Amino acid sequence: MNHSNASVFRIQKNQTAAVTFILLGFSEYPDLQLPLFLVFLTIYTVTVLGNLGMIMVIRINPKLHTPMYFFLSHLSFVDFCYSTTVTPKLLENLVVEDRTICFTGCIMQFFFACIFVVTETFMLAAMAYDRFVAVCNPLLYTVAMSRRLCSLLVAASYSWSLVCSLTYTYFLLTLSFCRTNFINNFLCEHAAIVAVSCSDPYVSQKVILVSATFNEISSLVIILTSYAFILITVMKMPSTGGRQKAFSTCASHLTAITIFHGTILFLYCVPNSKSSWLMVKVASVFYTVVIPMLNPLIYSLRNKDVKETVRKLVITKLLCHKI
């Protein structure tokens, strides 16, 4: 029995070694290849500078050594990694004729993309809980949101995302593929990989559907419950100034949540038909390329402490340069 299992494993390993995927991306629009390359290169540059800059600013300014910015620094790290997993290959495929990606490369891209998208889902939920404590229990905020609890929430987000990604990848590896497969997307995304499988993908599809639904619903329940309590607390505040301060504290986070979850829920609603693949690609671009760029901009543009730290850094650099 063990010998037969080993033989099957060797056969599957030999088959997958010969498998290649061709990422079609936006190849049906040849005239747009260069403009798209320039647009995505600009977005990726802003993403890298924005997210790494946000991490640096949070580390430099002692005022930002709070639970909210602790979560934000990890969100920036996740956005940077997420974009870096997807965008370089997208940029490459816009300027080269050969759009192939090896089986291992495709599976690894899927594996890391899963880790970072699931982590972001629960990081945003942790940040919603942080805002709930800050608005509803301001006097107990530093005690309730202890360094230990913040570290546990972040570690739990990374750990659960790793479990999910390993599970999805395992069930993908149980599928068999033909030698050459045309993936109708610019990244190795689950639905696109499953669509070119030569075997029945029922189990793999069900596993990711159940898991992804659980992740989305559980994170949204945490977010919506937190903001329901925040809204009740804010409405009870006697002063208009207090209400405005509370709303401004949550505005950036609410914007980030709306964009991220809105895009994912839109993707859930798109049927798997040939005519809908363009919408899937556009939505995929949004949550893999655009959102990682938007998050640091959303949080920095609305935050005085972040803007002040950036201003001081720029002035210091200019003075050093003049000297």
C-alpha positions in Angstrom: 0.0 0.0 0.0 2.8 2.4 0.9 4.7 1.4 -2.2 1.7 2.2 -4.4 1.2 5.6 -2.7 4.8 6.4 -3.2 4.5 5.5 -6.9 1.4 7.7 -7.3 3.2 10.6 -5.6 6.2 10.2 -7.9 3.9 10.1 -11.0 2.1 13.3 -9.8 5.4 15.0 -9.1 6.7 14.2 -12.6 3.5 15.5 -14.1 3.5 18.8 -12.2 7.2 19.4 -13.1 6.2 19.5 -16.7 3.2 21.7 -16.2 3.4 25.4 -17.2 0.8 28.1 -16.9 0.4 31.0 -19.3 -1.1 34.2 -17.6 -3.2 35.8 -20.3 -3.6 39.0 -18.2 -4.7 41.9 -20.4 -3.2 40.4 -23.6 -6.5 40.8 -25.5 -5.8 44.6 -25.4 -2.3 44.9 -27.2 -2.6 48.7 -27.6 -3.0 49.1 -23.8 0.1 47.1 -22.7 2.5 50.1 -22.4 0.0 52.5 -20.8 -1.1 49.8 -18.3 2.6 49.0 -17.6 3.2 52.7 -16.8 0.1 53.0 -14.7 0.8 49.8 -12.7 4.5 50.8 -12.3 3.5 54.1 -10.8 1.0 52.5 -8.5 3.6 49.9 -7.3 6.2 52.6 -6.7 3.7 54.6 -4.6 2.7 51.4 -2.8 6.3 50.5 -1.9 7.2 54.1 -0.8 3.9 54.6 1.0 3.8 51.4 3.0 7.6 51.3 3.9 7.4 55.0 4.6 4.4 54.5 6.9 6.3 51.8 8.8 9.4 54.1 9.2 7.3 57.0 10.3 5.5 54.9 13.0 8.9 53.6 14.3 10.4 57.1 14.4 7.6 59.1 16.1 7.1 58.1 19.8 3.6 59.6 19.6 2.7 56.9 17.2 3.8 54.0 19.5 0.1 53.2 20.3 -2.0 50.1 19.6 -3.7 51.7 16.6 -0.4 52.4 14.9 1.0 49.0 15.9 -1.8 47.4 13.8 -1.3 50.0 11.1 2.4 49.2 10.8 1.5 45.5 10.3 -1.2 46.4 7.8 1.4 48.4 5.8 3.8 45.4 5.9 1.0 43.1 4.7 0.1 45.5 1.9 3.7 45.8 0.8 4.2 42.0 0.7 0.8 41.5 -1.0 1.6 43.9 -3.8 5.1 42.6 -4.2 3.7 39.0 -4.6 1.5 40.0 -7.5 2.6 43.3 -9.2 6.2 42.4 -10.5 4.9 39.5 -12.5 2.0 41.6 -13.8 4.5 44.3 -14.9 6.8 41.7 -16.5 3.9 40.1 -18.5 2.9 43.6 -19.9 6.3 44.0 -21.6 7.4 40.5 -22.6 5.9 38.1 -25.2 6.5 35.0 -23.0 3.8 35.1 -20.3 4.5 31.6 -18.9 4.9 30.8 -15.2 6.1 27.4 -13.9 3.8 25.3 -11.8 5.8 25.9 -8.6 5.9 29.6 -9.3 2.2 29.8 -9.8 1.4 27.8 -6.6 3.8 29.8 -4.6 2.3 33.1 -5.8 -1.2 31.7 -4.8 0.1 30.5 -1.4 1.7 33.9 -0.4 -1.2 36.0 -1.9 -3.6 33.9 0.3 -1.5 34.5 3.4 -1.6 38.3 2.9 -5.2 38.7 1.9 -6.5 36.6 4.9 -4.1 38.5 7.2 -5.4 41.8 6.0 -9.0 40.7 6.5 -8.4 40.0 10.2 -6.0 42.8 10.7 -8.8 45.2 9.7 -11.1 43.4 12.2 -8.5 43.8 15.0 -8.3 47.5 14.1 -12.1 47.8 14.4 -12.0 46.3 17.8 -9.2 48.8 18.7 -11.4 51.7 17.6 -14.3 50.3 19.6 -12.2 50.2 22.8 -10.7 53.7 22.1 -14.2 55.3 21.6 -16.3 53.3 24.1 -13.8 52.8 26.9 -11.2 55.7 26.5 -10.2 55.6 30.2 -9.4 51.9 30.0 -7.9 52.0 26.5 -4.2 51.6 27.5 -5.1 48.8 29.9 -7.6 47.0 27.6 -5.4 47.2 24.5 -2.2 46.0 26.2 0.9 45.3 24.2 0.4 41.6 24.9 -3.2 41.6 23.6 -2.1 43.5 20.5 0.7 41.1 19.8 -1.7 38.1 20.3 -4.2 39.6 17.8 -1.5 40.2 15.2 0.0 36.7 15.7 -3.4 35.1 15.5 -4.1 36.9 12.2 -0.8 35.7 10.7 -1.2 32.2 12.1 -4.8 31.7 10.9 -3.9 33.0 7.4 -1.0 30.5 7.2 -3.4 27.7 8.2 -5.9 28.8 5.5 -3.2 29.2 2.8 -1.7 25.8 3.5 -5.1 24.1 3.4 -6.1 25.8 0.1 -2.7 25.0 -1.5 -2.9 21.3 -0.3 -6.2 20.8 -2.1 -5.0 22.6 -5.2 -2.0 20.2 -5.3 -4.4 17.2 -5.3 -5.7 18.4 -8.7 -4.0 17.3 -12.0 -3.2 19.6 -14.8 -2.5 19.3 -18.5 1.0 20.3 -19.8 0.1 23.9 -20.9 -2.7 25.8 -19.3 -4.0 29.3 -20.2 -5.0 31.2 -17.0 -7.5 33.9 -17.8 -6.1 36.4 -15.3 -2.9 38.2 -14.5 -2.3 36.3 -11.2 -2.5 32.7 -10.1 -5.9 33.0 -8.4 -7.9 30.0 -7.2 -10.9 30.2 -9.6 -8.6 30.7 -12.6 -6.3 27.8 -11.6 -9.2 25.5 -10.9 -10.8 26.4 -14.3 -7.9 24.8 -16.2 -7.7 21.6 -14.1 -8.0 18.3 -15.8 -9.6 16.7 -12.7 -12.8 17.3 -10.7 -12.1 20.4 -8.6 -15.3 20.0 -6.5 -13.6 19.4 -3.1 -11.0 22.2 -3.6 -13.8 24.6 -4.6 -16.0 23.7 -1.6 -13.1 24.0 0.9 -12.1 27.5 -0.3 -15.8 28.5 -0.5 -16.6 27.5 3.1 -13.3 28.8 4.5 -13.5 32.2 2.6 -17.2 32.6 3.6 -16.2 32.0 7.2 -13.4 34.4 7.1 -15.5 37.1 5.5 -18.5 36.7 7.7 -16.5 36.4 11.0 -14.4 39.5 10.2 -17.4 41.5 9.1 -19.3 40.5 12.3 -16.4 41.8 14.4 -16.3 45.0 12.4 -20.0 45.7 12.3 -20.5 44.9 16.0 -17.6 47.2 16.9 -19.0 50.0 14.8 -22.5 49.5 16.1 -21.3 50.1 19.6 -19.2 53.0 18.5 -22.2 54.6 16.8 -24.4 54.2 19.9 -21.6 55.7 22.1 -21.1 58.6 19.7 -24.8 59.4 19.5 -24.9 59.6 23.3 -22.1 62.2 23.5 -23.4 65.6 24.6 -20.9 67.8 22.7 -20.7 68.1 18.9 -16.9 68.4 19.2 -16.7 65.1 20.9 -18.7 63.4 18.2 -16.6 65.0 15.4 -13.4 63.8 17.2 -14.8 60.2 17.5 -15.9 60.1 13.9 -12.5 61.5 12.7 -10.8 58.8 14.7 -12.7 56.1 12.8 -13.0 57.7 9.4 -9.7 56.4 7.9 -10.4 52.9 9.1 -14.0 52.9 7.9 -12.8 54.1 4.4 -10.2 51.3 4.2 -12.7 48.6 5.4 -15.4 49.8 2.9 -12.9 49.6 -0.1 -11.4 46.3 0.9 -14.6 44.4 1.8 -16.6 46.1 -0.9 -14.2 44.7 -3.6 -14.2 41.2 -2.1 -18.0 41.1 -1.8 -18.2 42.3 -5.4 -15.9 39.4 -6.5 -18.2 37.0 -4.6 -21.2 38.2 -6.6 -19.6 37.9 -10.1 -20.6 34.6 -11.8 -18.0 32.4 -13.3 -18.8 33.0 -17.0 -16.6 34.0 -19.9 -18.2 37.5 -20.1 -17.5 38.2 -16.4 -13.7 37.5 -16.6 -13.0 41.1 -17.4 -14.9 42.3 -14.3 -13.0 39.7 -12.2 -9.7 41.0 -13.6 -10.6 44.6 -12.9 -11.7 43.7 -9.3 -8.6 41.6 -8.8 -6.4 44.6 -9.9 -8.3 46.7 -7.4 -7.7 44.5 -4.4 -4.2 43.3 -5.2 -2.7 46.4 -6.7 -4.7 49.5 -6.0 -5.8 48.9 -2.3 -2.2 48.3 -1.0 -1.4 51.8 -2.5 -4.6 53.5 -1.1 -4.3 52.3 2.6 -1.1 54.4 3.5 -2.6 57.4 1.6 -5.9 57.1 3.5 -4.2 56.9 6.9 -1.6 59.5 6.3 -3.7 62.2 4.6 -6.2 62.3 7.5 -3.6 62.1 10.3 -1.8 65.2 11.8 0.9 63.2 13.6 1.9 61.3 10.5 1.9 64.4 8.3 4.0 66.3 11.0 6.5 63.5 11.2 6.8 63.4 7.4 7.2 67.2 7.2 10.0 67.0 9.9 11.8 64.2 8.0 11.7 66.2 4.7 13.0 69.4 6.4 15.8 67.4 8.2 16.8 65.8 4.9 16.8 69.1 3.1 18.9 70.8 5.8 21.4 67.9 5.8 21.6 68.1 2.0 22.3 71.9 2.2 25.0 71.4 4.9 
